[in-house]
Amino acid sequence: MAEPPLTRVTLLARIRDGRDGDAWQEFVQIYGPVVYRFARNRGLQDADAADLMQDVLRSVARNAPRMEYDPARGTFRGWLYTVTRNKIYNFLNGQRHRPRGTGDSDAHERLDATPAREEDGPDADWEREYQRRLTARAMERVQEEFQPATWQAFWQTAVDGRPAAEVGAGLKMTPGAVYVAKSRVLARLRDEVKKMMDEEEAQ
């Protein structure tokens, strides 16, 4: 049976020990893609976003031994968001002062000047990426709880967007059984994501 997932509090405590490879792997799997996709959404090219992600992770590694969680100062995720946002700002600001071989010299100024949609708020992209990654981690954790056909019924309908009748024909299931399988997996995923969010908020 797989080891139980680390809580966010436990994870943050364990990454203070730079020798705890399992904790760092868990940390990178959760937060690395969030940082990368957030940087991409802010206009960085693939290689630049990957470099920035590494830079953010190095910042965490440098600061991890001194991290003490204080709820009054906000969540770790909020701190990571601030670090990431500042590094993106510094990157874009540095790009303004470098000569460009191609491209629009005003592109970054327009990017910075583009307001977030009012209903989203300034950190909505960050939250969306975090939720997306949390859902992916939840899928990894709960997949083994289901029979392969049940998981495939969920995956092919909910993720791939295929019709239940088509999926059922391929899996030798009725469309009703496909819907039931999809509902069961979605309910379990909702529970797992809520648990992970509760752990985050309990820091």
C-alpha positions as CSV (number, residue, x, y, z in Angstrom):
1,M,0.0,0.0,0.0
2,A,1.3,3.5,-0.8
3,E,2.5,5.8,1.9
4,P,-0.1,8.3,3.1
5,P,0.4,11.7,1.4
6,L,2.3,14.3,3.4
7,T,0.3,17.1,4.8
8,R,1.3,20.6,3.7
9,V,2.5,21.3,7.3
10,T,4.5,18.1,7.5
11,L,5.9,18.7,4.0
12,L,7.1,22.2,4.9
13,A,8.7,21.0,8.1
14,R,10.5,18.2,6.2
15,I,11.9,20.4,3.4
16,R,13.8,22.2,6.0
17,D,16.1,19.2,6.0
18,G,17.8,19.4,2.6
19,R,18.6,15.7,2.8
20,D,14.9,14.7,2.8
21,G,14.7,13.7,-0.9
22,D,11.1,12.4,-0.7
23,A,9.8,15.7,0.8
24,W,11.6,17.7,-1.9
25,Q,10.2,15.5,-4.6
26,E,6.7,16.0,-3.3
27,F,7.2,19.7,-3.0
28,V,8.5,20.0,-6.5
29,Q,5.7,17.9,-7.9
30,I,3.1,20.1,-6.3
31,Y,4.6,23.6,-6.6
32,G,7.0,23.4,-9.6
33,P,4.2,23.2,-12.2
34,V,2.2,26.0,-10.5
35,V,5.2,28.3,-10.7
36,Y,6.0,27.3,-14.3
37,R,2.5,27.7,-15.7
38,F,2.0,31.0,-13.8
39,A,5.1,32.3,-15.5
40,R,4.0,31.1,-18.9
41,N,0.6,32.8,-18.3
42,R,2.5,36.0,-17.6
43,G,4.1,35.9,-21.1
44,L,7.4,34.1,-20.4
45,Q,8.7,31.7,-23.1
46,D,9.1,28.0,-22.2
47,A,12.8,28.1,-21.4
48,D,12.5,31.4,-19.5
49,A,9.6,30.0,-17.4
50,A,11.6,26.8,-16.7
51,D,14.6,28.9,-15.6
52,L,12.4,31.0,-13.4
53,M,10.8,27.9,-11.8
54,Q,14.3,26.7,-11.0
55,D,15.2,30.1,-9.6
56,V,12.1,30.1,-7.3
57,L,12.8,26.5,-6.1
58,R,16.4,27.6,-5.3
59,S,15.0,30.5,-3.3
60,V,12.9,28.0,-1.3
61,A,15.9,25.7,-0.8
62,R,18.0,28.6,0.5
63,N,15.3,29.8,2.9
64,A,13.9,26.4,3.9
65,P,16.2,25.8,6.9
66,R,15.0,29.2,8.4
67,M,11.3,28.7,7.6
68,E,9.0,28.9,10.7
69,Y,5.3,28.9,9.9
70,D,3.4,31.8,11.4
71,P,-0.3,31.8,10.6
72,A,-0.4,35.5,11.3
73,R,1.9,36.2,8.4
74,G,-0.2,34.2,5.9
75,T,0.1,30.9,4.1
76,F,3.2,29.4,2.6
77,R,1.4,29.4,-0.8
78,G,1.0,33.2,-0.4
79,W,4.7,33.6,0.3
80,L,5.6,31.5,-2.7
81,Y,3.2,33.5,-4.9
82,T,4.9,36.7,-3.8
83,V,8.4,35.3,-4.5
84,T,7.3,34.1,-8.0
85,R,5.5,37.3,-8.9
86,N,8.6,39.4,-7.9
87,K,10.9,37.2,-9.9
88,I,8.7,37.5,-12.9
89,Y,8.6,41.3,-12.5
90,N,12.3,41.4,-12.2
91,F,12.7,39.2,-15.3
92,L,10.4,41.4,-17.4
93,N,11.9,44.6,-16.1
94,G,15.4,43.2,-17.0
95,Q,14.1,42.4,-20.5
96,R,13.1,46.0,-21.1
97,H,16.8,47.0,-20.8
98,R,18.2,44.4,-23.1
99,P,18.4,44.9,-26.8
100,R,15.9,42.7,-28.7
101,G,16.6,41.1,-32.1
102,T,12.9,40.7,-32.8
103,G,9.6,41.5,-31.3
104,D,7.7,44.5,-30.1
105,S,9.6,46.7,-27.7
106,D,6.4,47.7,-26.0
107,A,5.1,44.2,-25.5
108,H,6.1,43.9,-21.9
109,E,4.8,47.3,-21.0
110,R,1.4,46.4,-22.4
111,L,1.6,43.0,-20.6
112,D,2.2,44.8,-17.3
113,A,-0.5,47.3,-18.0
114,T,-3.2,44.7,-18.8
115,P,-5.5,44.7,-15.8
116,A,-6.7,41.4,-14.3
117,R,-10.4,40.8,-14.9
118,E,-12.3,42.4,-12.0
119,E,-14.1,39.1,-11.1
120,D,-10.8,37.3,-11.0
121,G,-8.5,39.5,-8.9
122,P,-4.8,39.8,-9.3
123,D,-3.8,36.4,-8.1
124,A,-6.6,34.4,-9.8
125,D,-4.1,32.8,-12.3
126,W,-2.0,31.6,-9.4
127,E,-5.0,30.1,-7.6
128,R,-6.2,28.4,-10.8
129,E,-2.8,26.8,-11.4
130,Y,-2.6,25.7,-7.8
131,Q,-6.1,24.1,-8.0
132,R,-5.2,22.5,-11.3
133,R,-2.0,21.0,-9.8
134,L,-3.8,19.9,-6.7
135,T,-6.4,18.1,-8.8
136,A,-3.7,16.4,-10.8
137,R,-2.0,15.2,-7.5
138,A,-5.4,14.1,-6.2
139,M,-5.9,12.0,-9.3
140,E,-2.5,10.4,-8.8
141,R,-3.4,9.5,-5.2
142,V,-6.8,8.0,-5.7
143,Q,-6.4,6.2,-9.1
144,E,-5.3,2.9,-7.4
145,E,-8.6,2.9,-5.4
146,F,-10.6,2.1,-8.5
147,Q,-10.8,-0.7,-11.0
148,P,-9.1,0.1,-14.3
149,A,-12.4,0.1,-16.2
150,T,-13.9,2.5,-13.6
151,W,-11.0,4.9,-13.9
152,Q,-11.0,4.7,-17.7
153,A,-14.8,5.5,-17.8
154,F,-14.1,8.6,-15.7
155,W,-11.0,9.6,-17.6
156,Q,-12.4,9.2,-21.1
157,T,-15.6,11.1,-20.3
158,A,-14.5,13.7,-17.8
159,V,-11.0,14.4,-19.1
160,D,-11.1,13.4,-22.8
161,G,-14.7,14.6,-23.2
162,R,-15.9,11.5,-25.0
163,P,-19.6,10.5,-25.0
164,A,-20.7,8.0,-22.4
165,A,-22.2,5.6,-25.1
166,E,-18.9,5.6,-27.0
167,V,-16.8,5.0,-23.9
168,G,-19.2,2.3,-22.7
169,A,-19.0,0.5,-26.0
170,G,-15.2,0.4,-25.8
171,L,-15.2,-0.7,-22.1
172,K,-18.1,-3.1,-22.4
173,M,-20.2,-1.0,-20.0
174,T,-23.6,0.5,-20.4
175,P,-23.8,4.3,-20.6
176,G,-25.5,4.3,-17.2
177,A,-22.6,2.3,-15.7
178,V,-20.2,4.8,-17.3
179,Y,-22.0,7.7,-15.6
180,V,-22.0,5.9,-12.3
181,A,-18.2,5.3,-12.6
182,K,-17.6,8.9,-13.5
183,S,-19.6,10.1,-10.6
184,R,-17.9,7.9,-8.1
185,V,-14.4,9.0,-9.2
186,L,-15.4,12.7,-9.2
187,A,-16.9,12.4,-5.7
188,R,-13.7,10.8,-4.4
189,L,-11.6,13.5,-6.2
190,R,-13.6,16.3,-4.6
191,D,-13.0,14.7,-1.2
192,E,-9.3,14.4,-1.8
193,V,-8.9,18.0,-3.1
194,K,-10.9,19.3,-0.1
195,K,-8.7,17.4,2.3
196,M,-5.6,18.8,0.7
197,M,-7.0,22.3,0.8
198,D,-7.9,21.9,4.5
199,E,-4.4,20.8,5.2
200,E,-3.1,23.9,3.4
201,E,-5.4,26.2,5.4
202,A,-4.5,24.5,8.6
203,Q,-0.9,25.5,8.3
